[in-house]
Amino acid sequence: MKRFLSLLLAFLISISTLTACTPGNGTGQSQPGNSIEASFDLKDLDNPFIGQWQTFIPSAGMTVYFDFKADASFTYEMLGVPDDQGGVGAGYYMVYDNVMVTYLDFEGAAAYTFAVIDNNTIDVTELEPNATGALVAGLTAPFVRIEGSEIITTNTGFTLDNLLIGKWQSEGTDEPTSRFSFNTDGTWSFEQDDVPADYAQGSGCYMLAGDLLVTYLVLDGASYLQSYQLHVIDSRTIDVTQIYMDENGVMVFGETIRFVAM
């Protein structure tokens, strides 16, 4: 799965070739470079990304601005790329422990680990699937708070409102029955019958982007990222179809599982 930071380079190259032929906001604020309340530590926030950040991609020679919102959305701007050529856009994101999951229409789902360095710097490391599909660390880029932007010092969590919130059970598959729980804070969990104990349950975070479901799952010490297309039958029945990329990078559809409300 391609990652946003890496894809920006390819996206910029494609533009050059064509040319040549983001719950309530917090109330606390301060300015980078000035003194911040001694009691505030960005590491204490469940979601340290709320606010405006920038990162520089040396290979592309390009700066990217991000504005992360408390409602699980974000906007971005690629400096030097015209708006009508994709220089600005929006996506969705979710934070779970030290992992950020994002979704962009032109890229799909991506996942990153992050480490808060100080109140104005977050190191963000892309995650790539290995041969088994488990996520492993890739390149790291520092996110630096945009000078003069607001610093949110209150701990603001996600409060989602979508059709998946609640408990569901799988039907219409030869696999063992699974039960799923989707929560308003963006977390989810599952448990499965008749499988080895290590694989009988897992948890992570999720997001909805229109009719697409993106899940980040921690299972038996490894983590996985997956996308699905939803087809709503009625208020208590949803068909969920796996989406994945083949060896040529083409999006294809896999197995469909029916979710029935419990």
RAWO-V537886 format. One record per pair of residues at least 12 apart in sequence whose C-alpha atoms are under 10 Angstrom apart, sorted by the first residue. I is the first residue (numbers start at 0). J is the second residue. D is the distance in whole Angstrom. If there is no record, write none. Layout:
i:I j:J d:D
i:I j:J d:D
//
This chain:
i:0 j:106 d:9
i:0 j:107 d:8
i:0 j:108 d:8
i:0 j:109 d:7
i:0 j:110 d:9
i:0 j:126 d:9
i:0 j:127 d:6
i:0 j:128 d:7
i:0 j:129 d:10
i:0 j:132 d:10
i:0 j:134 d:10
i:0 j:224 d:9
i:0 j:225 d:10
i:0 j:243 d:9
i:0 j:244 d:7
i:0 j:248 d:8
i:1 j:106 d:7
i:1 j:107 d:8
i:1 j:108 d:8
i:1 j:109 d:7
i:1 j:110 d:10
i:1 j:125 d:9
i:1 j:126 d:9
i:1 j:127 d:8
i:1 j:128 d:10
i:1 j:248 d:9
i:2 j:101 d:9
i:2 j:102 d:10
i:2 j:106 d:7
i:2 j:107 d:9
i:2 j:108 d:8
i:2 j:109 d:5
i:2 j:110 d:7
i:2 j:111 d:9
i:2 j:125 d:7
i:2 j:126 d:8
i:2 j:127 d:8
i:2 j:137 d:10
i:2 j:138 d:10
i:3 j:101 d:8
i:3 j:102 d:9
i:3 j:103 d:8
i:3 j:105 d:9
i:3 j:106 d:7
i:3 j:107 d:9
i:3 j:108 d:9
i:3 j:109 d:7
i:3 j:110 d:9
i:3 j:111 d:10
i:3 j:125 d:8
i:4 j:54 d:9
i:4 j:55 d:10
i:4 j:56 d:8
i:4 j:63 d:9
i:4 j:109 d:10
i:4 j:123 d:10
i:4 j:124 d:9
i:4 j:125 d:8
i:4 j:138 d:9
i:4 j:139 d:9
i:4 j:140 d:8
i:5 j:56 d:9
i:5 j:58 d:9
i:5 j:59 d:9
i:5 j:125 d:9
i:5 j:138 d:9
i:6 j:105 d:9
i:6 j:106 d:8
i:7 j:56 d:9
i:7 j:59 d:8
i:7 j:61 d:9
i:7 j:63 d:9
i:7 j:77 d:8
i:7 j:86 d:10
i:7 j:106 d:10
i:8 j:56 d:8
i:8 j:57 d:10
i:8 j:58 d:7
i:8 j:59 d:5
i:8 j:60 d:9
i:8 j:61 d:8
i:9 j:59 d:9
i:10 j:59 d:10
i:10 j:80 d:10
i:10 j:84 d:10
i:10 j:85 d:9
i:10 j:86 d:10
i:10 j:105 d:10
i:11 j:59 d:8
i:11 j:61 d:9
i:11 j:77 d:9
i:11 j:79 d:10
i:11 j:80 d:8
i:11 j:84 d:10
i:11 j:85 d:9
i:11 j:86 d:9
i:12 j:59 d:8
i:14 j:80 d:8
i:14 j:81 d:10
i:14 j:84 d:7
i:14 j:85 d:9
i:14 j:86 d:10
i:15 j:80 d:9
i:17 j:84 d:10
i:18 j:84 d:10
i:21 j:49 d:10
i:21 j:65 d:9
i:21 j:66 d:7
i:21 j:67 d:5
i:21 j:68 d:5
i:21 j:69 d:8
i:21 j:70 d:8
i:21 j:71 d:6
i:21 j:72 d:3
i:21 j:73 d:2
i:21 j:74 d:4
i:21 j:75 d:8
i:21 j:88 d:9
i:21 j:89 d:6
i:21 j:90 d:5
i:21 j:91 d:6
i:21 j:92 d:8
i:22 j:68 d:9
i:22 j:69 d:6
i:22 j:70 d:5
i:22 j:71 d:9
i:22 j:155 d:8
i:22 j:156 d:7
i:22 j:157 d:6
i:22 j:158 d:6
i:22 j:159 d:8
i:23 j:68 d:9
i:23 j:69 d:6
i:23 j:70 d:8
i:23 j:155 d:8
i:23 j:156 d:9
i:23 j:157 d:9
i:23 j:158 d:9
i:24 j:49 d:9
i:24 j:50 d:10
i:24 j:68 d:8
i:24 j:69 d:6
i:24 j:70 d:9
i:24 j:151 d:8
i:24 j:153 d:9
i:24 j:154 d:10
i:24 j:155 d:7
i:24 j:156 d:10
i:25 j:49 d:9
i:25 j:50 d:10
i:25 j:69 d:9
i:25 j:149 d:10
i:25 j:150 d:9
i:25 j:151 d:5
i:25 j:152 d:7
i:25 j:153 d:5
i:25 j:154 d:8
i:25 j:155 d:7
i:26 j:149 d:9
i:26 j:150 d:9
i:26 j:151 d:7
i:26 j:152 d:7
i:26 j:153 d:7
i:27 j:39 d:10
i:27 j:149 d:8
i:27 j:150 d:7
i:27 j:151 d:5
i:27 j:152 d:5
i:27 j:153 d:6
i:28 j:148 d:9
i:28 j:149 d:5
i:28 j:150 d:5
i:28 j:151 d:6
i:28 j:152 d:7
i:28 j:153 d:9
i:29 j:147 d:8
i:29 j:148 d:8
i:29 j:149 d:6
i:29 j:150 d:5
i:29 j:151 d:8
i:29 j:152 d:9
i:30 j:119 d:10
i:30 j:144 d:9
i:30 j:145 d:9
i:30 j:146 d:7
i:30 j:147 d:5
i:30 j:148 d:6
i:30 j:149 d:6
i:30 j:150 d:7
i:31 j:118 d:8
i:31 j:119 d:7
i:31 j:143 d:10
i:31 j:144 d:7
i:31 j:145 d:8
i:31 j:146 d:6
i:31 j:147 d:6
i:31 j:148 d:8
i:31 j:149 d:9
i:31 j:150 d:8
i:32 j:119 d:9
i:32 j:146 d:8
i:32 j:147 d:9
i:33 j:147 d:10
i:35 j:118 d:9
i:35 j:150 d:9
i:35 j:152 d:9
i:36 j:152 d:9
i:38 j:152 d:10
i:39 j:118 d:8
i:39 j:151 d:10
i:39 j:152 d:7
i:39 j:153 d:9
i:40 j:115 d:10
i:40 j:117 d:8
i:40 j:118 d:6
i:40 j:152 d:8
i:41 j:115 d:7
i:41 j:116 d:9
i:41 j:117 d:7
i:41 j:118 d:5
i:41 j:119 d:8
i:41 j:120 d:9
i:41 j:121 d:9
i:41 j:150 d:9
i:41 j:151 d:9
i:41 j:152 d:7
i:41 j:153 d:10
i:41 j:154 d:9
i:42 j:114 d:9
i:42 j:115 d:6
i:42 j:116 d:8
i:42 j:117 d:8
i:42 j:118 d:8
i:42 j:121 d:10
i:43 j:115 d:10
i:43 j:152 d:9
i:43 j:153 d:10
i:43 j:154 d:8
i:44 j:151 d:9
i:44 j:152 d:8
i:44 j:153 d:7
i:44 j:154 d:5
i:44 j:155 d:8
i:44 j:156 d:9
i:45 j:94 d:8
i:45 j:95 d:8
i:45 j:96 d:7
i:45 j:97 d:9
i:45 j:153 d:10
i:45 j:154 d:6
i:45 j:155 d:7
i:45 j:156 d:7
i:45 j:157 d:9
i:46 j:67 d:10
i:46 j:69 d:9
i:46 j:93 d:9
i:46 j:94 d:6
i:46 j:95 d:8
i:46 j:96 d:9
i:46 j:97 d:9
i:46 j:98 d:10
i:46 j:99 d:9
i:46 j:153 d:10
i:46 j:154 d:7
i:46 j:155 d:7
i:46 j:156 d:7
i:46 j:157 d:9
i:47 j:67 d:10
i:47 j:94 d:9
i:47 j:97 d:10
i:47 j:113 d:10
i:47 j:114 d:10
i:47 j:115 d:8
i:47 j:118 d:9
i:47 j:119 d:10
i:47 j:120 d:10
i:47 j:121 d:8
i:47 j:150 d:10
i:47 j:151 d:8
i:47 j:152 d:9
i:47 j:153 d:10
i:47 j:154 d:8
i:47 j:155 d:9
i:48 j:65 d:9
i:48 j:66 d:9
i:48 j:67 d:6
i:48 j:68 d:8
i:48 j:69 d:9
i:48 j:73 d:10
i:48 j:92 d:10
i:48 j:93 d:10
i:48 j:94 d:9
i:48 j:99 d:9
i:48 j:115 d:10
i:48 j:121 d:8
i:48 j:142 d:9
i:48 j:144 d:9
i:48 j:150 d:10
i:48 j:151 d:9
i:49 j:65 d:10
i:49 j:66 d:7
i:49 j:67 d:5
i:49 j:68 d:5
i:49 j:69 d:6
i:49 j:70 d:9
i:49 j:71 d:9
i:49 j:72 d:10
i:49 j:73 d:9
i:49 j:149 d:10
i:49 j:150 d:8
i:49 j:151 d:7
i:49 j:152 d:10
i:49 j:154 d:10
i:49 j:155 d:8
i:49 j:156 d:10
i:50 j:65 d:8
i:50 j:66 d:6
i:50 j:67 d:5
i:50 j:68 d:7
i:50 j:69 d:9
i:50 j:73 d:9
i:50 j:144 d:8
i:50 j:145 d:9
i:50 j:148 d:7
i:50 j:149 d:7
i:50 j:150 d:7
i:50 j:151 d:7
i:51 j:64 d:7
i:51 j:65 d:6
i:51 j:66 d:4
i:51 j:67 d:6
i:51 j:68 d:9
i:51 j:73 d:10
i:51 j:74 d:9
i:51 j:75 d:10
i:51 j:142 d:10
i:51 j:143 d:9
i:51 j:144 d:6
i:51 j:145 d:6
i:51 j:146 d:9
i:51 j:147 d:9
i:51 j:148 d:6
i:51 j:149 d:8
i:51 j:150 d:9
i:52 j:64 d:6
i:52 j:65 d:5
i:52 j:66 d:6
i:52 j:67 d:8
i:52 j:75 d:9
i:52 j:119 d:9
i:52 j:120 d:9
i:52 j:121 d:9
i:52 j:141 d:10
i:52 j:142 d:6
i:52 j:143 d:5
i:52 j:144 d:4
i:52 j:145 d:5
i:52 j:146 d:9
i:52 j:148 d:9
i:53 j:65 d:6
i:53 j:66 d:9
i:53 j:75 d:9
i:53 j:76 d:9
i:53 j:77 d:10
i:53 j:120 d:10
i:53 j:141 d:8
i:53 j:142 d:6
i:53 j:143 d:5
i:53 j:144 d:6
i:53 j:145 d:6
i:53 j:146 d:9
i:54 j:77 d:10
i:54 j:120 d:10
i:54 j:121 d:10
i:54 j:122 d:10
i:54 j:123 d:10
i:54 j:140 d:7
i:54 j:141 d:6
i:54 j:142 d:5
i:54 j:143 d:6
i:54 j:144 d:9
i:54 j:145 d:9
i:55 j:77 d:10
i:55 j:140 d:8
i:55 j:141 d:8
i:55 j:142 d:8
i:55 j:143 d:9
i:56 j:140 d:8
i:56 j:141 d:10
i:57 j:140 d:10
i:60 j:78 d:10
i:60 j:79 d:10
i:61 j:77 d:7
i:61 j:78 d:7
i:61 j:79 d:8
i:61 j:80 d:9
i:62 j:76 d:9
i:62 j:77 d:6
i:62 j:78 d:6
i:62 j:79 d:8
i:63 j:75 d:7
i:63 j:76 d:6
i:63 j:77 d:5
i:63 j:78 d:6
i:63 j:79 d:9
i:63 j:86 d:9
i:63 j:87 d:10
i:63 j:142 d:10
i:64 j:76 d:5
i:64 j:77 d:7
i:64 j:78 d:8
i:64 j:87 d:9
i:64 j:142 d:9
i:64 j:143 d:10
i:64 j:144 d:9
i:64 j:145 d:8
i:65 j:77 d:9
i:65 j:87 d:10
i:65 j:88 d:10
i:65 j:89 d:9
i:65 j:142 d:9
i:65 j:144 d:9
i:65 j:145 d:9
i:66 j:89 d:9
i:66 j:145 d:10
i:67 j:89 d:10
i:67 j:90 d:9
i:67 j:91 d:9
i:67 j:92 d:8
i:68 j:91 d:9
i:68 j:92 d:9
i:68 j:157 d:10
i:69 j:92 d:10
i:69 j:93 d:10
i:69 j:155 d:7
i:69 j:156 d:7
i:69 j:157 d:7
i:69 j:158 d:9
i:70 j:91 d:9
i:70 j:92 d:9
i:70 j:93 d:9
i:70 j:155 d:10
i:70 j:156 d:9
i:70 j:157 d:7
i:70 j:158 d:7
i:70 j:159 d:8
i:71 j:90 d:9
i:71 j:91 d:6
i:71 j:92 d:5
i:71 j:93 d:6
i:71 j:94 d:9
i:71 j:101 d:9
i:71 j:156 d:10
i:71 j:157 d:7
i:71 j:158 d:9
i:71 j:159 d:8
i:71 j:185 d:9
i:71 j:206 d:8
i:71 j:207 d:10
i:72 j:89 d:7
i:72 j:90 d:6
i:72 j:91 d:4
i:72 j:92 d:6
i:72 j:93 d:8
i:72 j:101 d:9
i:72 j:102 d:9
i:72 j:208 d:10
i:73 j:88 d:9
i:73 j:89 d:6
i:73 j:90 d:5
i:73 j:91 d:6
i:73 j:92 d:7
i:73 j:101 d:9
i:73 j:102 d:10
i:73 j:103 d:10
i:74 j:87 d:7
i:74 j:88 d:6
i:74 j:89 d:4
i:74 j:90 d:6
i:74 j:91 d:9
i:75 j:87 d:6
i:75 j:88 d:6
i:75 j:89 d:6
i:75 j:90 d:8
i:76 j:88 d:7
i:76 j:89 d:9
i:85 j:105 d:10
i:88 j:103 d:9
i:88 j:104 d:9
i:88 j:105 d:10
i:89 j:102 d:9
i:89 j:103 d:7
i:89 j:104 d:9
i:90 j:102 d:6
i:90 j:103 d:5
i:90 j:104 d:7
i:90 j:105 d:10
i:90 j:107 d:10
i:90 j:208 d:8
i:91 j:103 d:7
i:91 j:104 d:10
i:91 j:108 d:9
i:91 j:206 d:8
i:91 j:207 d:8
i:91 j:208 d:7
i:92 j:108 d:9
i:92 j:109 d:9
i:92 j:110 d:9
i:92 j:185 d:10
i:92 j:205 d:9
i:92 j:206 d:7
i:92 j:207 d:10
i:92 j:208 d:10
i:92 j:213 d:10
i:93 j:110 d:9
i:93 j:157 d:8
i:93 j:184 d:9
i:93 j:185 d:7
i:93 j:186 d:9
i:93 j:204 d:7
i:93 j:205 d:7
i:93 j:206 d:7
i:93 j:214 d:10
i:93 j:215 d:10
i:94 j:110 d:10
i:94 j:111 d:10
i:94 j:112 d:10
i:94 j:113 d:10
i:94 j:156 d:9
i:94 j:157 d:9
i:94 j:184 d:10
i:94 j:185 d:8
i:94 j:186 d:9
i:94 j:203 d:10
i:94 j:204 d:8
i:94 j:205 d:9
i:95 j:112 d:9
i:95 j:184 d:10
i:95 j:185 d:8
i:95 j:186 d:8
i:95 j:203 d:7
i:95 j:204 d:6
i:95 j:205 d:9
i:95 j:215 d:9
i:96 j:112 d:9
i:96 j:113 d:9
i:96 j:203 d:9
i:96 j:204 d:9
i:97 j:111 d:8
i:97 j:112 d:6
i:97 j:113 d:6
i:97 j:114 d:7
i:97 j:115 d:9
i:97 j:123 d:10
i:98 j:110 d:7
i:98 j:111 d:6
i:98 j:112 d:4
i:98 j:113 d:6
i:98 j:114 d:9
i:98 j:123 d:9
i:98 j:124 d:9
i:98 j:125 d:10
i:98 j:126 d:10
i:98 j:203 d:10
i:98 j:204 d:9
i:98 j:215 d:9
i:99 j:111 d:5
i:99 j:112 d:6
i:99 j:113 d:7
i:99 j:123 d:9
i:99 j:124 d:10
i:99 j:125 d:9
i:99 j:126 d:10
i:99 j:204 d:9
i:99 j:215 d:9
i:100 j:112 d:9
i:100 j:125 d:10
i:100 j:126 d:10
i:100 j:204 d:8
i:100 j:205 d:8
i:100 j:206 d:8
i:100 j:213 d:9
i:100 j:214 d:9
i:100 j:215 d:7
i:100 j:224 d:9
i:101 j:205 d:10
i:101 j:206 d:9
i:101 j:213 d:9
i:102 j:206 d:8
i:102 j:207 d:9
i:102 j:208 d:7
i:102 j:211 d:10
i:102 j:212 d:10
i:102 j:213 d:8
i:102 j:226 d:10
i:103 j:208 d:9
i:104 j:208 d:9
i:107 j:208 d:10
i:107 j:211 d:10
i:107 j:213 d:9
i:107 j:226 d:8
i:107 j:250 d:10
i:108 j:206 d:10
i:108 j:211 d:10
i:108 j:212 d:10
i:108 j:213 d:7
i:108 j:214 d:9
i:108 j:215 d:10
i:108 j:224 d:8
i:108 j:225 d:8
i:108 j:226 d:7
i:109 j:125 d:8
i:109 j:126 d:8
i:109 j:127 d:8
i:109 j:213 d:9
i:109 j:215 d:9
i:109 j:224 d:8
i:109 j:225 d:9
i:109 j:226 d:10
i:110 j:123 d:10
i:110 j:124 d:9
i:110 j:125 d:6
i:110 j:126 d:6
i:110 j:127 d:8
i:110 j:128 d:10
i:110 j:134 d:9
i:110 j:136 d:10
i:110 j:215 d:8
i:110 j:223 d:9
i:110 j:224 d:7
i:111 j:123 d:6
i:111 j:124 d:5
i:111 j:125 d:4
i:111 j:126 d:5
i:111 j:127 d:9
i:111 j:134 d:9
i:111 j:135 d:10
i:111 j:136 d:8
i:111 j:137 d:9
i:111 j:138 d:10
i:111 j:139 d:9
i:112 j:124 d:5
i:112 j:125 d:7
i:112 j:126 d:7
i:112 j:135 d:10
i:112 j:136 d:8
i:112 j:137 d:10
i:112 j:139 d:9
i:113 j:125 d:9
i:113 j:139 d:9
i:113 j:140 d:10
i:113 j:141 d:9
i:113 j:142 d:10
i:114 j:141 d:9
i:115 j:141 d:10
i:115 j:142 d:9
i:116 j:141 d:9
i:116 j:142 d:10
i:116 j:143 d:10
i:117 j:143 d:10
i:118 j:143 d:9
i:118 j:144 d:8
i:118 j:150 d:9
i:118 j:152 d:10
i:119 j:142 d:8
i:119 j:143 d:6
i:119 j:144 d:5
i:119 j:145 d:8
i:119 j:146 d:9
i:119 j:150 d:9
i:120 j:141 d:7
i:120 j:142 d:6
i:120 j:143 d:5
i:120 j:144 d:6
i:120 j:145 d:10
i:121 j:140 d:9
i:121 j:141 d:6
i:121 j:142 d:5
i:121 j:143 d:7
i:121 j:144 d:9
i:122 j:139 d:7
i:122 j:140 d:6
i:122 j:141 d:4
i:122 j:142 d:6
i:122 j:143 d:9
i:123 j:137 d:10
i:123 j:138 d:8
i:123 j:139 d:5
i:123 j:140 d:5
i:123 j:141 d:6
i:123 j:142 d:7
i:124 j:136 d:6
i:124 j:137 d:6
i:124 j:138 d:6
i:124 j:139 d:4
i:124 j:140 d:6
i:124 j:141 d:9
i:125 j:137 d:5
i:125 j:138 d:6
i:125 j:139 d:6
i:125 j:140 d:9
i:126 j:138 d:8
i:126 j:139 d:10
i:126 j:222 d:10
i:126 j:223 d:10
i:126 j:224 d:9
i:127 j:223 d:9
i:127 j:224 d:9
i:128 j:222 d:9
i:128 j:223 d:8
i:128 j:224 d:8
i:131 j:223 d:10
i:132 j:221 d:9
i:132 j:222 d:9
i:132 j:223 d:7
i:132 j:224 d:8
i:132 j:225 d:10
i:133 j:216 d:10
i:133 j:217 d:9
i:133 j:218 d:10
i:133 j:220 d:10
i:133 j:221 d:6
i:133 j:222 d:6
i:133 j:223 d:5
i:133 j:224 d:8
i:134 j:217 d:10
i:134 j:221 d:7
i:134 j:222 d:6
i:134 j:223 d:6
i:134 j:224 d:8
i:135 j:221 d:9
i:135 j:222 d:8
i:135 j:223 d:10
i:156 j:183 d:10
i:156 j:184 d:7
i:156 j:185 d:9
i:157 j:183 d:7
i:157 j:184 d:5
i:157 j:185 d:7
i:157 j:186 d:10
i:158 j:182 d:9
i:158 j:183 d:5
i:158 j:184 d:5
i:158 j:185 d:7
i:159 j:182 d:8
i:159 j:183 d:5
i:159 j:184 d:6
i:159 j:185 d:7
i:159 j:186 d:10
i:159 j:206 d:9
i:159 j:207 d:10
i:160 j:182 d:9
i:160 j:183 d:6
i:160 j:184 d:9
i:160 j:185 d:10
i:161 j:181 d:10
i:161 j:182 d:10
i:161 j:183 d:8
i:161 j:206 d:9
i:161 j:207 d:8
i:162 j:181 d:10
i:162 j:207 d:9
i:162 j:231 d:9
i:162 j:234 d:8
i:162 j:235 d:9
i:162 j:237 d:10
i:163 j:179 d:10
i:163 j:180 d:9
i:163 j:181 d:6
i:163 j:182 d:8
i:163 j:183 d:9
i:163 j:206 d:10
i:163 j:207 d:9
i:163 j:212 d:9
i:163 j:234 d:10
i:163 j:235 d:10
i:163 j:237 d:9
i:163 j:258 d:10
i:163 j:260 d:9
i:164 j:179 d:10
i:164 j:180 d:7
i:164 j:181 d:5
i:164 j:182 d:5
i:164 j:183 d:6
i:164 j:184 d:10
i:164 j:185 d:9
i:164 j:186 d:10
i:164 j:187 d:9
i:164 j:260 d:10
i:165 j:179 d:8
i:165 j:180 d:6
i:165 j:181 d:5
i:165 j:182 d:7
i:165 j:183 d:9
i:165 j:187 d:10
i:165 j:260 d:8
i:165 j:261 d:8
i:166 j:178 d:7
i:166 j:179 d:6
i:166 j:180 d:4
i:166 j:181 d:7
i:166 j:182 d:9
i:166 j:187 d:10
i:166 j:188 d:10
i:166 j:189 d:10
i:166 j:258 d:9
i:166 j:259 d:9
i:166 j:260 d:6
i:166 j:261 d:6
i:167 j:179 d:5
i:167 j:180 d:6
i:167 j:181 d:8
i:167 j:189 d:9
i:167 j:235 d:9
i:167 j:236 d:9
i:167 j:237 d:9
i:167 j:257 d:9
i:167 j:258 d:6
i:167 j:259 d:5
i:167 j:260 d:4
i:167 j:261 d:5
i:168 j:180 d:9
i:168 j:189 d:9
i:168 j:190 d:10
i:168 j:191 d:10
i:168 j:236 d:10
i:168 j:256 d:10
i:168 j:257 d:8
i:168 j:258 d:6
i:168 j:259 d:5
i:168 j:260 d:6
i:168 j:261 d:6
i:169 j:191 d:10
i:169 j:236 d:10
i:169 j:237 d:10
i:169 j:238 d:10
i:169 j:239 d:10
i:169 j:256 d:6
i:169 j:257 d:6
i:169 j:258 d:5
i:169 j:259 d:6
i:169 j:260 d:9
i:169 j:261 d:10
i:170 j:236 d:10
i:170 j:238 d:9
i:170 j:255 d:10
i:170 j:256 d:6
i:170 j:257 d:5
i:170 j:258 d:6
i:170 j:259 d:7
i:171 j:238 d:9
i:171 j:255 d:8
i:171 j:256 d:6
i:171 j:257 d:6
i:171 j:258 d:9
i:172 j:254 d:9
i:172 j:255 d:8
i:172 j:256 d:6
i:172 j:257 d:8
i:173 j:256 d:10
i:174 j:191 d:9
i:174 j:192 d:9
i:174 j:193 d:10
i:174 j:194 d:10
i:174 j:256 d:10
i:175 j:191 d:7
i:175 j:192 d:6
i:175 j:193 d:6
i:175 j:194 d:8
i:176 j:190 d:9
i:176 j:191 d:6
i:176 j:192 d:6
i:176 j:193 d:8
i:176 j:194 d:10
i:177 j:189 d:7
i:177 j:190 d:6
i:177 j:191 d:4
i:177 j:192 d:7
i:177 j:193 d:10
i:177 j:199 d:9
i:177 j:200 d:9
i:177 j:258 d:9
i:178 j:190 d:5
i:178 j:191 d:6
i:178 j:192 d:9
i:178 j:200 d:9
i:178 j:258 d:9
i:178 j:259 d:9
i:178 j:260 d:10
i:178 j:261 d:9
i:179 j:191 d:9
i:179 j:200 d:10
i:179 j:201 d:10
i:179 j:202 d:10
i:179 j:258 d:9
i:179 j:259 d:10
i:179 j:260 d:9
i:179 j:261 d:9
i:180 j:202 d:9
i:180 j:261 d:10
i:181 j:202 d:10
i:181 j:203 d:10
i:181 j:204 d:9
i:181 j:205 d:8
i:181 j:206 d:10
i:182 j:204 d:9
i:182 j:205 d:9
i:184 j:204 d:9
i:184 j:205 d:9
i:185 j:203 d:9
i:185 j:204 d:5
i:185 j:205 d:6
i:185 j:206 d:7
i:185 j:207 d:10
i:185 j:214 d:10
i:186 j:202 d:7
i:186 j:203 d:6
i:186 j:204 d:4
i:186 j:205 d:6
i:186 j:206 d:9
i:186 j:214 d:9
i:186 j:215 d:9
i:186 j:216 d:10
i:187 j:201 d:9
i:187 j:202 d:6
i:187 j:203 d:6
i:187 j:204 d:5
i:187 j:205 d:7
i:187 j:206 d:10
i:187 j:214 d:8
i:187 j:215 d:9
i:187 j:216 d:8
i:188 j:200 d:7
i:188 j:201 d:6
i:188 j:202 d:4
i:188 j:203 d:6
i:188 j:204 d:8
i:188 j:205 d:10
i:188 j:216 d:8
i:188 j:217 d:9
i:189 j:201 d:6
i:189 j:202 d:6
i:189 j:203 d:9
i:189 j:216 d:9
i:190 j:202 d:9
i:196 j:219 d:9
i:197 j:218 d:8
i:197 j:219 d:5
i:197 j:220 d:9
i:198 j:218 d:7
i:198 j:219 d:6
i:199 j:218 d:9
i:199 j:219 d:9
i:200 j:217 d:9
i:200 j:218 d:7
i:200 j:219 d:9
i:201 j:216 d:7
i:201 j:217 d:6
i:201 j:218 d:5
i:201 j:219 d:8
i:201 j:220 d:10
i:201 j:222 d:10
i:202 j:214 d:10
i:202 j:215 d:8
i:202 j:216 d:6
i:202 j:217 d:6
i:202 j:218 d:7
i:202 j:222 d:10
i:203 j:215 d:5
i:203 j:216 d:4
i:203 j:217 d:6
i:203 j:218 d:9
i:203 j:222 d:9
i:203 j:223 d:9
i:203 j:224 d:10
i:204 j:216 d:7
i:204 j:217 d:9
i:204 j:224 d:10
i:205 j:224 d:10
i:205 j:225 d:10
i:205 j:226 d:10
i:206 j:226 d:10
i:207 j:226 d:10
i:207 j:227 d:10
i:207 j:228 d:10
i:207 j:229 d:10
i:208 j:228 d:10
i:209 j:228 d:9
i:209 j:229 d:9
i:210 j:227 d:8
i:210 j:228 d:6
i:210 j:229 d:5
i:210 j:230 d:7
i:210 j:231 d:9
i:210 j:239 d:10
i:211 j:226 d:7
i:211 j:227 d:6
i:211 j:228 d:5
i:211 j:229 d:6
i:211 j:230 d:9
i:211 j:239 d:9
i:211 j:240 d:9
i:211 j:241 d:10
i:211 j:242 d:9
i:212 j:225 d:8
i:212 j:226 d:6
i:212 j:227 d:5
i:212 j:228 d:6
i:212 j:229 d:7
i:212 j:239 d:9
i:212 j:240 d:9
i:212 j:241 d:9
i:212 j:242 d:10
i:213 j:225 d:6
i:213 j:226 d:4
i:213 j:227 d:6
i:213 j:228 d:9
i:213 j:241 d:10
i:213 j:242 d:10
i:214 j:226 d:6
i:214 j:227 d:8
i:225 j:241 d:8
i:225 j:242 d:7
i:225 j:243 d:8
i:226 j:239 d:10
i:226 j:240 d:9
i:226 j:241 d:6
i:226 j:242 d:5
i:226 j:243 d:7
i:226 j:252 d:10
i:227 j:239 d:6
i:227 j:240 d:5
i:227 j:241 d:4
i:227 j:242 d:5
i:227 j:243 d:8
i:227 j:252 d:9
i:227 j:253 d:9
i:227 j:254 d:10
i:227 j:255 d:9
i:228 j:240 d:5
i:228 j:241 d:7
i:228 j:242 d:7
i:228 j:252 d:9
i:228 j:255 d:9
i:229 j:241 d:9
i:229 j:255 d:9
i:229 j:256 d:10
i:229 j:257 d:10
i:229 j:258 d:10
i:230 j:255 d:10
i:230 j:257 d:9
i:231 j:257 d:10
i:231 j:258 d:10
i:232 j:257 d:9
i:232 j:258 d:10
i:232 j:259 d:10
i:233 j:259 d:10
i:234 j:259 d:9
i:234 j:260 d:8
i:235 j:258 d:8
i:235 j:259 d:6
i:235 j:260 d:5
i:235 j:261 d:8
i:236 j:257 d:7
i:236 j:258 d:6
i:236 j:259 d:5
i:236 j:260 d:7
i:237 j:256 d:8
i:237 j:257 d:6
i:237 j:258 d:5
i:237 j:259 d:7
i:237 j:260 d:9
i:238 j:255 d:6
i:238 j:256 d:6
i:238 j:257 d:4
i:238 j:258 d:6
i:238 j:259 d:9
i:239 j:253 d:10
i:239 j:254 d:8
i:239 j:255 d:5
i:239 j:256 d:5
i:239 j:257 d:6
i:239 j:258 d:7
i:240 j:252 d:7
i:240 j:253 d:6
i:240 j:254 d:6
i:240 j:255 d:4
i:240 j:256 d:6
i:240 j:257 d:9
i:241 j:253 d:5
i:241 j:254 d:6
i:241 j:255 d:6
i:241 j:256 d:8
i:242 j:254 d:9
i:242 j:255 d:10
//
